[in-house]
Amino acid sequence: MAALASGYEEAYPGMWKEVCDAFTAATGVKVNLICDKNLEDVIGPSMQGGDFPDVIHLATGREKGLTEQFIKDRNIADITDVLSMTVPGESAKVSDKIVGGFTDTSVTNPYGDGATYLAPMFYSPCGLFYNAGLFEEKGWSVPATWDEMWELGEKAKAEDISLFTYPTTGYFDTFFYALMYSVGGADFFNKATTYSEGIWDTPEGQQCFDIVAKLASYTNPVTPAQANDQDFTQNQQLILDNKALFMPNGTWIVGEMADAPRAEGFQWGMTALPAAKAGGTGPSNNSRAKTFIHAAATNLDAAKQFVAFLYSDAACAIFAKGGAVQPVPGLTDNLEGDNKMFYAIYDNGTDAAMGGFAAYNAVAGLGTVREVFFDPVNGLVNGSVTEQQWIDSVKAASDQMRANLME
C-alpha cells in the first residue's frame, strides 16, 4: 500500500498505519505500507524497475501527474466487482456503504465504459477559505457575486492586502470546475469537460477565462514562486498572516496548518465561489481523494479486500481522527467545530459541481489537464503569459483531447 501523507495524515500521524493494522487484524493479511508526502519520488525508482505497489492512494492534479499517467496508460485495475464485495469484518456490501452518485462519475469511471476504476475516498467540500476574524474586524461581507469580489479587492488593496492566493495551480481544478458550473450550469460543464467542439468560443467559456485572468491581477505576487509541492504551505500562510483574503482549498487545510502561526483573532471561514450573476447561487466542487489498484498488482485479491475494508466502520473511525470523511452515509452527522461548518455548505443553497475533465489517450506533446488549463495561471500572475495566449493554448489542446478521448 502506497499512500500520500496529506493534510489528514499530518492532523493524525499514523492514520494509514492504524488502518493497515486494523485490516490485518480483521483478515490476517499483512500490509507493507509506504506513506510519504512526496510519494511519487519514493515509489518512482522501484516502479521504473517494474515493482509496483498493489494499492495506491494518490490524487489527480498533483505536480508530477502520476495518477493521470496511470489512467492514460490504462495501468489501473477494474474494481467494479469490489462494489459487490462484503466489507471485511462486516455483513454489508461495499456498495451499501458508499453514498449514491460517488462511483459513477468521470472521476471514478474515467474510460466511459460503465466500469469503476478509482475508489472515491475522503471527500471534501472545496471552496474559498479565508480568515473570518479579519472580515469581522474590518466589517467586510463575503462577496456573493464576482462584481462584489472585485470591489472587495480594491478595499483590500488599499490596506496592502491581496485579494487572492492559491497553494499550487493544482488547486484550480476544483475551483475551475465550480466556476464552469456557475457560469453555464450543468450543460456547459458537461460539454466543457468532454472538450465539445467550439465550447471555448462561447460567451460562457470567455467568462471563465476573464474571471481567472482578473483574479490573477489581484493575486499576491509571491504566489507563483511558492506554488509547488514543496513550498505551497507558504502560500497558505498568506491567509493566516492576513496577506491575502481568499484561497481555494479543501477541509484538510485545518489539520495541515494546525501548528502554523496566525494573526490574532484568526478564525477559519469557507465560502462557495461567488455567483456568476446577481441572484444566482455559488457552487462548490467536491474534491474526492482516490484509491486504486495497479493493473500489475501481484496481490490482486488481497488488494481488493483492502479497498473494500477502507469503507468499514473501523476504517472510517480511524480516518475521522484526522478529519478525513469517507463518502459513507451518516458520517457527517458526528462532525464538530470547523468541519461541521465546512460540510454544511451544501445545506445553505450552494450547488454541488461533481465530476471533472474526461480522460484522453497520451499524445506526444499534449500535457495533462493541469499543465494545459491551470499551470498557465502562474504566468498570468507574474505577467509571462497573457490571457489570449492561455486561451489559444487551451483551445488547441482541447481539440487534441477531444480527438483522443479514451473509449
VEXLUMNU-608531 format. One record per residue (C-alpha): residue in three letters; x, y, z. Coordinates in Angstrom, 2 decimals. Example, Ala and Ser with C-alpha at 12.3 -4.5 7.8 and 13.67 -1.06 7.14 Angstrom:
# VEXLUMNU-608531
{ala, {12.30, -4.50, 7.80}}
{ser, {13.67, -1.06, 7.14}}
END
This chain:
# VEXLUMNU-608531
{met, {0.00, 0.00, 0.00}}
{ala, {1.42, 3.38, -1.05}}
{ala, {-0.42, 6.38, 0.41}}
{leu, {0.12, 10.09, 0.12}}
{ala, {0.72, 11.65, 3.51}}
{ser, {-1.70, 14.53, 3.02}}
{gly, {-3.01, 17.09, 5.48}}
{tyr, {-5.18, 14.38, 7.06}}
{glu, {-2.11, 12.30, 7.91}}
{glu, {-0.47, 15.42, 9.35}}
{ala, {-3.52, 16.05, 11.51}}
{tyr, {-3.40, 12.46, 12.82}}
{pro, {0.09, 10.98, 12.26}}
{gly, {-0.01, 7.22, 11.80}}
{met, {-3.55, 7.24, 10.40}}
{trp, {-2.74, 4.97, 7.47}}
{lys, {-0.67, 2.56, 9.59}}
{glu, {-3.53, 2.20, 12.03}}
{val, {-5.92, 1.38, 9.18}}
{cys, {-3.48, -1.19, 7.78}}
{asp, {-3.10, -2.79, 11.21}}
{ala, {-6.89, -2.92, 11.59}}
{phe, {-7.16, -4.63, 8.19}}
{thr, {-4.54, -7.19, 9.25}}
{ala, {-6.46, -7.84, 12.47}}
{ala, {-9.69, -8.40, 10.51}}
{thr, {-8.25, -10.54, 7.70}}
{gly, {-4.82, -11.84, 8.69}}
{val, {-3.33, -10.18, 5.60}}
{lys, {-0.14, -8.24, 6.33}}
{val, {0.23, -4.85, 4.65}}
{asn, {3.55, -3.28, 3.76}}
{leu, {2.85, 0.45, 3.93}}
{ile, {4.66, 3.32, 2.24}}
{cys, {3.34, 6.72, 3.37}}
{asp, {5.06, 9.92, 2.34}}
{lys, {4.15, 13.50, 1.37}}
{asn, {6.46, 13.12, -1.66}}
{leu, {5.04, 9.73, -2.59}}
{glu, {5.86, 9.94, -6.30}}
{asp, {9.58, 10.36, -5.56}}
{val, {9.57, 7.48, -3.08}}
{ile, {7.86, 4.87, -5.25}}
{gly, {9.16, 6.11, -8.60}}
{pro, {12.52, 4.29, -8.67}}
{ser, {11.06, 0.87, -7.85}}
{met, {8.25, 1.34, -10.38}}
{gln, {10.81, 2.04, -13.10}}
{gly, {12.16, -1.40, -12.31}}
{gly, {8.70, -2.96, -12.69}}
{asp, {7.89, -3.20, -8.97}}
{phe, {4.50, -1.51, -8.43}}
{pro, {2.52, -1.06, -5.20}}
{asp, {-0.67, -3.14, -5.21}}
{val, {-2.81, -0.30, -3.87}}
{ile, {-2.12, 3.41, -4.32}}
{his, {-3.79, 6.39, -2.67}}
{leu, {-2.89, 9.47, -4.69}}
{ala, {-4.96, 12.36, -6.03}}
{thr, {-5.07, 13.79, -9.51}}
{gly, {-3.94, 17.38, -10.10}}
{arg, {-0.56, 16.96, -8.42}}
{glu, {2.60, 18.46, -9.87}}
{lys, {4.01, 15.19, -11.18}}
{gly, {0.71, 13.97, -12.64}}
{leu, {1.37, 10.33, -11.71}}
{thr, {-2.26, 9.30, -11.28}}
{glu, {-3.14, 10.89, -14.62}}
{gln, {-0.31, 8.93, -16.23}}
{phe, {-1.62, 5.67, -14.77}}
{ile, {-5.06, 6.49, -16.20}}
{lys, {-3.70, 7.37, -19.66}}
{asp, {-1.58, 4.20, -19.77}}
{arg, {-4.54, 2.08, -18.57}}
{asn, {-2.47, 0.86, -15.65}}
{ile, {-5.40, 0.88, -13.23}}
{ala, {-7.37, -2.29, -12.47}}
{asp, {-11.15, -2.55, -12.87}}
{ile, {-12.58, -2.63, -9.34}}
{thr, {-16.28, -2.76, -10.22}}
{asp, {-16.53, -6.14, -8.51}}
{val, {-15.27, -4.60, -5.26}}
{leu, {-18.60, -2.76, -5.00}}
{ser, {-20.41, -6.10, -4.64}}
{met, {-17.92, -7.49, -2.12}}
{thr, {-18.75, -7.76, 1.57}}
{val, {-16.76, -5.37, 3.73}}
{pro, {-14.23, -7.46, 5.71}}
{gly, {-15.46, -7.86, 9.29}}
{glu, {-18.99, -6.68, 8.43}}
{ser, {-22.10, -8.04, 6.73}}
{ala, {-22.74, -5.05, 4.46}}
{lys, {-21.63, -4.84, 0.85}}
{val, {-19.27, -2.06, -0.22}}
{ser, {-21.97, -0.55, -2.46}}
{asp, {-24.24, -0.25, 0.60}}
{lys, {-21.57, 1.76, 2.42}}
{ile, {-20.99, 4.39, -0.28}}
{val, {-23.31, 7.36, -0.80}}
{gly, {-25.12, 7.19, -4.15}}
{gly, {-23.52, 9.04, -7.05}}
{phe, {-19.94, 8.70, -5.87}}
{thr, {-19.00, 5.73, -8.05}}
{asp, {-20.44, 6.75, -11.40}}
{thr, {-18.67, 9.98, -12.34}}
{ser, {-15.82, 10.70, -14.73}}
{val, {-13.56, 10.80, -11.68}}
{thr, {-14.12, 7.15, -10.73}}
{asn, {-15.05, 5.84, -14.20}}
{pro, {-12.53, 7.61, -16.46}}
{tyr, {-13.00, 5.49, -19.57}}
{gly, {-16.75, 5.86, -20.02}}
{asp, {-17.20, 2.08, -20.19}}
{gly, {-19.51, 1.78, -17.18}}
{ala, {-16.77, 0.29, -15.01}}
{thr, {-15.29, 1.75, -11.83}}
{tyr, {-11.51, 2.05, -11.60}}
{leu, {-10.84, 4.58, -8.84}}
{ala, {-12.42, 4.21, -5.42}}
{pro, {-13.80, 7.51, -4.04}}
{met, {-12.16, 8.15, -0.72}}
{phe, {-12.11, 11.20, 1.54}}
{tyr, {-14.48, 13.79, 0.17}}
{ser, {-14.20, 17.40, 0.98}}
{pro, {-16.32, 20.38, 0.04}}
{cys, {-13.91, 22.71, -1.70}}
{gly, {-14.29, 26.45, -1.83}}
{leu, {-12.60, 29.69, -0.88}}
{phe, {-11.07, 29.70, 2.58}}
{tyr, {-10.50, 32.93, 4.49}}
{asn, {-9.96, 34.50, 7.91}}
{ala, {-13.47, 35.11, 9.23}}
{gly, {-11.97, 37.04, 12.14}}
{leu, {-10.43, 39.59, 9.77}}
{phe, {-13.73, 40.07, 7.94}}
{glu, {-15.48, 40.69, 11.24}}
{glu, {-12.77, 43.12, 12.34}}
{lys, {-12.97, 45.11, 9.09}}
{gly, {-16.75, 44.92, 8.76}}
{trp, {-16.41, 43.26, 5.36}}
{ser, {-19.03, 40.95, 3.88}}
{val, {-18.15, 37.80, 1.96}}
{pro, {-18.80, 38.59, -1.74}}
{ala, {-21.92, 36.98, -3.20}}
{thr, {-21.05, 37.92, -6.82}}
{trp, {-17.84, 38.49, -8.76}}
{asp, {-18.60, 42.22, -9.01}}
{glu, {-18.65, 42.32, -5.21}}
{met, {-15.39, 40.33, -5.20}}
{trp, {-13.63, 42.95, -7.33}}
{glu, {-14.97, 45.74, -5.08}}
{leu, {-13.55, 43.92, -2.06}}
{gly, {-10.26, 43.51, -3.91}}
{glu, {-9.94, 47.28, -4.16}}
{lys, {-10.74, 47.73, -0.45}}
{ala, {-8.14, 45.14, 0.48}}
{lys, {-5.55, 46.66, -1.86}}
{ala, {-5.95, 49.99, -0.07}}
{glu, {-4.86, 48.19, 3.12}}
{asp, {-1.96, 46.38, 1.41}}
{ile, {-3.78, 43.03, 1.42}}
{ser, {-4.08, 40.91, -1.72}}
{leu, {-7.49, 39.55, -2.60}}
{phe, {-6.29, 36.09, -3.57}}
{thr, {-3.63, 33.38, -3.42}}
{tyr, {-3.51, 29.66, -4.18}}
{pro, {-1.33, 26.82, -2.81}}
{thr, {-0.39, 25.43, -6.25}}
{thr, {-2.03, 25.62, -9.66}}
{gly, {-3.33, 22.11, -9.00}}
{tyr, {-5.87, 23.67, -6.64}}
{phe, {-7.51, 25.34, -9.62}}
{asp, {-9.11, 22.06, -10.66}}
{thr, {-11.93, 22.19, -8.11}}
{phe, {-12.04, 25.99, -8.47}}
{phe, {-12.38, 25.86, -12.26}}
{tyr, {-14.96, 23.06, -12.18}}
{ala, {-17.12, 25.11, -9.83}}
{leu, {-16.58, 28.22, -11.97}}
{met, {-17.68, 26.43, -15.14}}
{tyr, {-20.77, 25.14, -13.38}}
{ser, {-21.57, 28.62, -12.06}}
{val, {-21.14, 30.32, -15.42}}
{gly, {-23.02, 27.86, -17.63}}
{gly, {-24.74, 25.26, -15.48}}
{ala, {-24.58, 21.51, -15.94}}
{asp, {-24.90, 21.68, -19.74}}
{phe, {-21.84, 23.91, -20.20}}
{phe, {-19.92, 21.97, -17.54}}
{asn, {-20.55, 18.62, -19.23}}
{lys, {-19.65, 19.94, -22.69}}
{ala, {-16.51, 21.66, -21.45}}
{thr, {-15.25, 18.64, -19.51}}
{thr, {-15.66, 16.45, -22.61}}
{tyr, {-13.95, 19.04, -24.87}}
{ser, {-17.01, 19.73, -27.02}}
{glu, {-16.06, 21.46, -30.27}}
{gly, {-16.23, 25.25, -30.01}}
{ile, {-17.06, 25.23, -26.30}}
{trp, {-14.27, 27.71, -25.51}}
{asp, {-15.55, 30.12, -28.15}}
{thr, {-18.84, 30.57, -26.27}}
{pro, {-19.64, 33.57, -24.03}}
{glu, {-19.55, 31.19, -21.05}}
{gly, {-16.09, 29.99, -21.95}}
{gln, {-14.85, 33.56, -22.34}}
{gln, {-16.34, 34.49, -18.97}}
{cys, {-14.40, 31.68, -17.27}}
{phe, {-11.14, 32.91, -18.79}}
{asp, {-11.91, 36.55, -17.93}}
{ile, {-12.67, 35.81, -14.28}}
{val, {-9.48, 33.81, -13.74}}
{ala, {-7.38, 36.41, -15.56}}
{lys, {-8.83, 39.24, -13.48}}
{leu, {-8.36, 37.22, -10.31}}
{ala, {-4.71, 36.76, -11.29}}
{ser, {-4.31, 40.55, -11.27}}
{tyr, {-5.49, 40.58, -7.64}}
{thr, {-3.26, 37.65, -6.57}}
{asn, {-0.43, 38.13, -4.10}}
{pro, {2.67, 38.44, -6.32}}
{val, {4.79, 35.99, -4.29}}
{thr, {2.33, 33.18, -5.03}}
{pro, {3.83, 31.68, -8.24}}
{ala, {7.31, 31.29, -6.75}}
{gln, {5.87, 29.25, -3.87}}
{ala, {3.23, 27.38, -5.88}}
{asn, {4.92, 23.98, -5.84}}
{asp, {4.64, 20.76, -3.85}}
{gln, {7.49, 21.80, -1.53}}
{asp, {6.58, 25.42, -0.70}}
{phe, {2.78, 25.51, -1.07}}
{thr, {2.23, 25.92, 2.68}}
{gln, {3.91, 29.34, 2.44}}
{asn, {1.08, 30.46, 0.17}}
{gln, {-1.44, 29.05, 2.63}}
{gln, {0.35, 31.00, 5.34}}
{leu, {-0.54, 34.21, 3.47}}
{ile, {-4.15, 33.68, 4.61}}
{leu, {-3.14, 33.12, 8.22}}
{asp, {-0.96, 36.25, 8.14}}
{asn, {-3.67, 38.44, 6.54}}
{lys, {-1.55, 38.99, 3.44}}
{ala, {-4.28, 37.56, 1.20}}
{leu, {-8.03, 37.21, 1.71}}
{phe, {-9.08, 34.07, -0.15}}
{met, {-7.55, 30.83, -1.40}}
{pro, {-9.09, 27.72, -2.99}}
{asn, {-8.70, 24.67, -0.77}}
{gly, {-10.44, 21.77, 0.95}}
{thr, {-11.31, 20.89, 4.52}}
{trp, {-7.93, 19.24, 5.12}}
{ile, {-6.42, 22.72, 5.37}}
{val, {-7.30, 23.00, 9.07}}
{gly, {-5.22, 19.98, 10.02}}
{glu, {-2.46, 20.79, 7.58}}
{met, {-1.93, 24.26, 9.10}}
{ala, {-2.88, 23.39, 12.68}}
{asp, {0.55, 24.28, 14.09}}
{ala, {1.21, 27.31, 11.89}}
{pro, {1.37, 30.80, 13.42}}
{arg, {-1.56, 33.07, 12.66}}
{ala, {-2.84, 36.58, 13.09}}
{glu, {-4.57, 37.49, 16.33}}
{gly, {-8.27, 36.64, 16.17}}
{phe, {-7.85, 34.26, 13.26}}
{gln, {-10.86, 32.06, 12.57}}
{trp, {-11.35, 29.76, 9.59}}
{gly, {-14.12, 30.65, 7.19}}
{met, {-15.20, 28.95, 3.98}}
{thr, {-17.48, 30.06, 1.17}}
{ala, {-18.56, 28.82, -2.22}}
{leu, {-17.40, 30.69, -5.29}}
{pro, {-19.27, 33.94, -5.94}}
{ala, {-22.26, 33.58, -8.24}}
{ala, {-21.65, 34.37, -11.91}}
{lys, {-24.72, 36.61, -11.97}}
{ala, {-26.73, 38.51, -9.37}}
{gly, {-29.33, 36.30, -7.73}}
{gly, {-27.52, 33.11, -8.72}}
{thr, {-26.02, 30.56, -6.39}}
{gly, {-22.33, 29.98, -5.88}}
{pro, {-21.20, 26.39, -6.49}}
{ser, {-18.67, 24.26, -4.63}}
{asn, {-16.82, 21.39, -6.22}}
{asn, {-16.47, 18.24, -4.19}}
{ser, {-12.89, 17.03, -4.03}}
{arg, {-12.55, 13.29, -3.69}}
{ala, {-9.25, 11.61, -2.91}}
{lys, {-8.77, 8.44, -4.94}}
{thr, {-7.52, 4.97, -4.14}}
{phe, {-6.85, 2.46, -6.89}}
{ile, {-5.24, -0.89, -7.62}}
{his, {-2.40, -1.06, -10.11}}
{ala, {-3.14, -3.21, -13.14}}
{ala, {0.06, -5.16, -12.47}}
{ala, {-0.77, -5.83, -8.80}}
{thr, {0.78, -9.12, -7.69}}
{asn, {-1.67, -9.46, -4.79}}
{leu, {-4.89, -8.56, -6.61}}
{asp, {-7.36, -10.45, -4.38}}
{ala, {-5.84, -9.09, -1.17}}
{ala, {-5.73, -5.60, -2.71}}
{lys, {-9.46, -5.75, -3.46}}
{gln, {-10.14, -6.88, 0.11}}
{phe, {-8.13, -3.93, 1.36}}
{val, {-10.03, -1.41, -0.77}}
{ala, {-13.31, -2.91, 0.48}}
{phe, {-12.07, -2.57, 4.08}}
{leu, {-11.48, 1.16, 3.60}}
{tyr, {-15.28, 1.62, 3.85}}
{ser, {-15.61, -0.33, 7.10}}
{asp, {-16.82, 1.33, 10.28}}
{ala, {-13.40, 0.65, 11.81}}
{ala, {-11.50, 2.37, 8.99}}
{cys, {-13.93, 5.30, 8.86}}
{ala, {-13.48, 5.89, 12.60}}
{ile, {-9.69, 5.97, 12.20}}
{phe, {-9.81, 8.32, 9.22}}
{ala, {-12.16, 10.61, 11.14}}
{lys, {-9.41, 11.20, 13.73}}
{gly, {-7.52, 13.06, 11.01}}
{gly, {-10.62, 14.93, 9.84}}
{ala, {-10.96, 12.72, 6.75}}
{val, {-14.58, 11.92, 5.88}}
{gln, {-15.45, 8.89, 3.78}}
{pro, {-18.49, 9.02, 1.44}}
{val, {-20.40, 6.79, 3.85}}
{pro, {-23.94, 7.71, 4.97}}
{gly, {-24.22, 9.30, 8.39}}
{leu, {-20.57, 10.21, 8.92}}
{thr, {-21.16, 13.96, 8.64}}
{asp, {-23.73, 13.76, 11.46}}
{asn, {-20.94, 13.46, 14.02}}
{leu, {-18.78, 16.34, 12.80}}
{glu, {-17.89, 19.14, 15.16}}
{gly, {-16.24, 22.56, 15.05}}
{asp, {-14.82, 23.78, 11.74}}
{asn, {-15.68, 20.57, 9.88}}
{lys, {-19.34, 20.86, 10.85}}
{met, {-19.40, 24.35, 9.32}}
{phe, {-17.49, 23.26, 6.19}}
{tyr, {-19.68, 20.26, 5.39}}
{ala, {-22.85, 22.29, 5.94}}
{ile, {-22.04, 24.35, 2.86}}
{tyr, {-24.47, 22.31, 0.75}}
{asp, {-27.22, 22.92, 3.29}}
{asn, {-27.06, 26.66, 2.64}}
{gly, {-28.12, 26.77, -1.02}}
{thr, {-24.71, 26.00, -2.52}}
{asp, {-24.78, 23.86, -5.67}}
{ala, {-22.53, 20.81, -5.84}}
{ala, {-20.41, 20.58, -9.00}}
{met, {-19.44, 16.94, -9.43}}
{gly, {-17.04, 15.40, -11.92}}
{gly, {-14.06, 16.63, -13.90}}
{phe, {-12.32, 16.60, -17.28}}
{ala, {-12.64, 13.34, -19.23}}
{ala, {-9.60, 11.10, -19.67}}
{tyr, {-7.79, 11.09, -23.01}}
{asn, {-5.06, 8.96, -24.53}}
{ala, {-1.44, 10.00, -24.19}}
{val, {-0.29, 12.06, -27.16}}
{ala, {3.24, 13.33, -27.72}}
{gly, {3.44, 16.98, -26.77}}
{leu, {-0.02, 17.08, -25.17}}
{gly, {0.15, 17.87, -21.46}}
{thr, {-2.08, 16.92, -18.58}}
{val, {-5.25, 18.83, -17.73}}
{arg, {-3.31, 20.65, -15.04}}
{glu, {-0.49, 21.60, -17.43}}
{val, {-2.90, 22.87, -20.08}}
{phe, {-5.66, 24.55, -18.09}}
{phe, {-4.16, 25.52, -14.73}}
{asp, {-0.36, 25.84, -14.77}}
{pro, {-0.57, 28.96, -17.01}}
{val, {-2.20, 30.79, -14.08}}
{asn, {1.30, 31.24, -12.64}}
{gly, {2.18, 33.08, -15.86}}
{leu, {-0.97, 35.20, -15.67}}
{val, {0.06, 36.32, -12.19}}
{asn, {3.71, 37.10, -12.96}}
{gly, {2.98, 38.58, -16.38}}
{ser, {4.79, 35.99, -18.52}}
{val, {1.54, 34.71, -20.07}}
{thr, {-1.29, 36.82, -21.48}}
{glu, {-4.93, 35.83, -21.22}}
{gln, {-5.13, 35.38, -25.00}}
{gln, {-2.07, 33.13, -25.05}}
{trp, {-3.71, 30.99, -22.38}}
{ile, {-7.00, 30.86, -24.31}}
{asp, {-5.27, 29.92, -27.56}}
{ser, {-3.31, 27.10, -25.91}}
{val, {-6.43, 25.73, -24.19}}
{lys, {-8.37, 25.71, -27.46}}
{ala, {-5.60, 23.92, -29.33}}
{ala, {-5.12, 21.34, -26.59}}
{ser, {-8.86, 20.85, -26.16}}
{asp, {-9.15, 19.89, -29.83}}
{gln, {-6.45, 17.26, -29.35}}
{met, {-8.06, 15.97, -26.17}}
{arg, {-11.41, 15.59, -27.92}}
{ala, {-9.78, 13.69, -30.79}}
{asn, {-8.11, 11.32, -28.34}}
{leu, {-10.83, 10.65, -25.80}}
{met, {-10.49, 7.25, -24.19}}
{glu, {-13.13, 4.74, -25.23}}
END
